[in-house]
Amino acid sequence: MAAPLLCFAVVAAAAFAGASGQELTSDYYDEACPQALSAIKLVVGAAIVKEPRMGASLVRLHFHDCFVNGCDGSILLDDTEDMVGEKTSQANNMSVRGFGVIDAIKTAVNTACLGNVVSCADILAVAARDSIVALGGSSYDVLLGRRDATTASMDDADNSIPNPFMDQPELLANFQSQGLSLRDLVVLSGAHTLGYSRCVFYRDRLYNETGSLDPTYAAALDERCPPAGDDEALASLDDTPTTVDTDYYQGITQGRALLHTDQQLYLGDGGDSDALVQYYAESPDKFWEDFGAAMLKLGGLSPLTGEDGEVREDCRVVNRG
């Protein structure tokens, strides 16, 4: 089912306080650079026209950034002689992508703003929202004013980002450690309406969880992902990987979840998670409303504000001097 054209607006009063106590606001760049958001939207739109899969990649970048020490742009930092960052962590290595698009956005925004005004962390948050909208989803407010981290840690990423092999209790505990609820887990997992996964992440489910897999779906996956080899073979996370809709939830109820963690949201035991999956499968309007709220909550995880961090000139490296 296609997304209804709703707009989930959040007033600035619902802002999140950063590490310095300053709040994120929806109008943060209105005076400093009123062209900033339109510049981001233009580059995101062009990237998705060129490669529709890129929308999922940009959403994932924001999620993986926020789950490691908060939404601070640390995922974008390249490794240095003194720092092994997040890009080579287990969850990100050869998996997270879209860094070139973020580079292009940063260049465009710096040009539009006549200088280094917009943080890389804010770019990730806005690019995720613009990707959702470009692929048919509903808009939602993004609160702004984050600053960028000056360091990153592979170990922190390995310890923080959920992996696709977690059972429901471990997955829920991971989200709760970020201050997110079961509802947030289920609704944010709905971002898997977009994108693909590599064979290495769904092979174990394909060959060891046949009881919860639709046989026709399993046979189609078997053609892509053999028991050994072809680790990079891609399969879509739902039947419409470049359209934001609620087919993801419908697929889970039918044994068509690609990843173990996705199927763990619907165990068929009548629990609260089952009820939420069924609710969003049947109520697209409620999904769009709750997804906007959950993305707002995700984007408010431990942002750096005020004098904390910096605004990077180049999203891949810390500023000199």
Secondary structure, 3 states (H helix, E strand, C coil): CECCCCEECCCHHHCCECCCCCECECCCCCCCCCCHHHHHHHHHHHHHHHCCCHHHHHHHHHHHHHCCCCCCCHHHCCCECCECCHHHCCCCCCCCCCHHHHHHHHHHHHHHCCCCCCCHHHHHHHHHHHHHHHCCCCEECCCECCEECCCCCHHHHHHHCCCCCCCHHHHHHHHHCCCCCHHHHHHHHHHHHECEEEHHHHHHHHHHCHHHCCHHHHHHHHHHCCCCCCCCCEEECCCCCECCECHHHHHHHCCCCCCHHHHHCCCCCCCHHHHHHHHHHHCHHHHHHHHHHHHHHHHCCCCECCCCCECCCECCECCCC
